[in-house]
């Protein structure tokens, strides 16, 4: 089965995060947006057989990726719109929390999230592993339904109203910039989003992430750690090494390094390290026990 250009080659960086990276702040998700929740128990026994009668499109997501989570309501809305006269969806929308279902993630060969996969007659067809604009997601779904109908599965889509835009324009611009490798452009987009919506947690997180990417761009993390270990008095080296460590998912290593720097510094230097550490604190879930422990260690180092 061949897919249109919009379904392939979208790139992995526009919202896709490697599963080994740091965790993200917790986000409340409407259970209704999850659709058919795919588990190790029902994937083979229920979903695969059902794909012989109707196309199944599943979204692999993680609580660690706000970008992946943003696709859930969008795809669920398209699923609701594509309904029969009796209100039944014409295709199955499913979701997989890869953190909760590692066996399913392994079976689907998930390397990053978000990842959308179609299942047609028990065959898996990867669709996209990024956060495309709503119109591109709509086009990919339509093409999949059309190709499946040619195989006798389900029916081709009918023309629907314009898709609901569920992504903020600044976020879409930021994702496009990241897709093109334009980190500074993405930073500007998140900053514009925050000007319009100062308390938006997604915008704050997006800005913190892209600023981290900018700081460590082109830096060898192994060399950064070696240099910092060899020069514990150099705060710039400690901060750079900590950035590299947290980007690789080593929260404890990054925070331990900077807390030691706080203990061994004073005045403006101490404030500089403390403020940077507080920025790194925003990059993991607020209820993560590692964060509470790090905050206690920071308080002890300061007072």
N, C-alpha and C positions, 0 to 999 in steps of 0.2 A: 504494500500500500504506500503510495507516494503522497506526501503532504505539500501544501503550498509553501512558498518561501516564508510566509509569516509564521509558520509552525516550526521552522528549522532555522538554526543559525542565529538565534536571538541573542546568544551570548550568555555566559554564566555569571557575569558580575552585576548585572542590573537587578539587584535584589536577592541574588543567590548567595548563600553563605555556606561555607564548608561546615560539615557536621561536627568537626573537631574544634570549632571556634567557641568563643565565650558565649555565655548565656545572655539573654536579653530580659529587660523588665517584663514582668508578668502583665498580660493583657486579658481583660474579660472578653470571652467569646460567647456569642449567642449560640447555644446548642443547636438551634434550628438551622444555622448556617453550615453545620458540619455535614448535613445530608446523611447518607448511609455511612456509618462509622465502620471502617474496615479494620478487622482484627485478624490475628493468626487463625482463629477458629472459623471465621466466616468467609475468608478470602477464597479458599478452594471449594468449600462445601456449598456456598450460596452465590457469591458474586461471579465467579467464573462461569458456572452454568447459566446464570441469568444473562450473561453477555451474548448468549446465542439467540436471545429474543430481542434484546435492546442494548444499544451502546452504553457502556459504563465508562465514565470519565472520572478519574480519581485525582485528588490533589494531595500530594505529600507535603506536609507542613510541620513546623516545630514551634513550640512556645518561645524558642530562642530567636525567631526571625519575625519581626513585625511586618516585614515586607511579604513574607509567605502568608501571614495571617490576613493581610489586606485582600488577598485573592479569594478568600473563603466567601464573604458576602457577595462579591461580584459574580463568581461562578454559580453560587446558589441562586442568585437572582435570575441569571440566564436560564437555569434549570427550571425555575418556576414559570418563566415566560413561555418556554417551549412546552406547552401543555396541550393535551387533547381537548375536545369539546366538553368532556366530562371532568376536566381539571387534573387529569393524571399526567405526570411528566412524560415526555416522549423519550427521554434518556435518563440513565441513572447517574446521579451525582454522589460520589463517595469521597471520603477524606481519610487520610492516615496520619495520625500523630506519630512521627517516626521515633520520638523519644519514648512514647508509651508502648510502641509496637516495633522493637528492634528486629524481630524475626521477619516481619512483613517488609521492613525497610531493606533488609538483606536480600530477601527473595526478589524484590523489585529493583535491586541494584541501585538504591538511592545513594548518591554521593553528596548532593547538595539540595537545599530547599530554597524556594518552592520547586516542585517537579510535578508536572501534570502528565498523566498517562491515560490513554484510551485503551479499553479492553473490548475487542470485537471478536466474537466466536472464540473466546478464551485465548486470544492472541494479544500480547502487549504491544502498544505503539506509543513510544515517548512523543510528547507534543512540544512542551517548552519547559525550560528550567530557569525562568526569570520572571519579572513582573511586567509583561507587555501592557500597553494601553488597552482600555476596555474594547475598543473597536477591533484590535488585533485578536484578542481572546475570542470575541464573537465570531470573527472570520474563521479562526481555527476550528471552533466547535461546529460551525456550519459545514465546513469542508469534511470534517470527520463524519458527520451525520450523512452527508451526501454520498461519500465513498462507501460507508457501511450499508446504506440503502441499496447500492448497486450489488452488494453481496447478499442481499435479501434479509438484512438485519435492520429493523426499524424502518423509518420513513425519512425521506429527504426533508430538510427544514423548509418552512414557509417563511415568507418575508415578515419580519416583525418590526415593531417600532424601533426608533433609535435606541441603542443600548444606554442603560443607566450609567452615568459616570460616577463611580463610587470612589475614584482616586482623586485626591486634591490636586489641582493643577501644578502647584509647586512641587509636590511629591513626584508627579509624573515627569516634570522637567528634571528633577534630581535624578530619577532613575534613568532617563535618557542620557543625561550627562555621564553617569557612572558607566552606562553601556558603552559610551564612546571613550571612556578612560579620562574624562574631563573632571577631575576631582574638585578643582576650584569652581567650576560651573555648578557642580552638585552642592558645594558649600554655599554658594550664593543663593541657590534655590531654597535650601533649608532655612537660611537666614531670612529670606523674604517670607517664607511660610510662618516663621516665628514672629515677624513683625505684624502679620495679620492675625495670628493666633498665638499669643505669647505663652499660653499654658498648655499647648498641645504636646503631649508626651512623645508621640511619634516623631514630631519635628525635632524635639530636643534630642531624642535618641539618634535620629538620622544625622543631625549635625555633629554630635559627639563621635559617631562612627567615622564619618567622612574626614573629620579633623584628625582622627587617629590614623587613617589611611594616608593622609597627606604627610603627617609627621614621620611615618616609617617608610615612605616610598623610597625604594632603592637601597634601603639599609639591610645589611646582612645581619640577621638576628644573632647568629652564633658569634660573629665578631663583636657585635655591640655588647653582648654579655661578657665576653672576655675582656674587652677594654674597661667596662664598668667594674669588673672584679679586680682588675689590676690597679684601678685608680678610684678607690672608694670615696675619696675626698672631692671628686669631680661630680658635681650635682647634675650637670647637663648629661653626662654619660649615664648616670643612674636613671634619670628620667627616660632617656632614649631606650635603655635596656628594658625598663619596666614597660614601656609602650610595646616593644616587640614581644615581650613575654605575655602580656594580656591579649595581644592580637593572636597569639598562638594558643590561647585558652588557659595559660598558666596564671590564674588569678592570684593564687597564694604566693608564687614566686615574685610577681610584680609588686604586690602590696608589701610583702616582707622586705623587699629591697628598699622601697621608699620609706617604710616605717623606720628602718635602720638609719636611713639618711636624715630623717626628722630628728632622731635621737642624737645624731652626731653633728647637728647644725644648730644655728641660732639666728635670731633676728629675721631680716628679710629673706635669707637663704632658707630658713626653716619654713617661713610662710609660703615661699615659692614651691617647696616640695609638698607641703600639706595641701595647698590648693590644687596641685596636679593630681595628688592622690584622690582628692574628692571628685575630680573629673572621672578618674578611672572607676570610682565607686558607682557612677551612673550607668556603667556598661554591663552590669549584671542585675539579676532580679532583686528587687528590694527585700524579698523574704528569704533570699539565699542565706543559709547559716554561715557561709564563709564571709559574707559581708558583715554580719553582726560581729563575728570574731575579729575581723580586720578593724572595725570601728572601735572596738574595745582596746585593741593593741595600739591604735593611733592615739586614743585618749590617754592611755598609760604613758606613751612616748612624749606627749605634749605636757602632761601635768604630773 
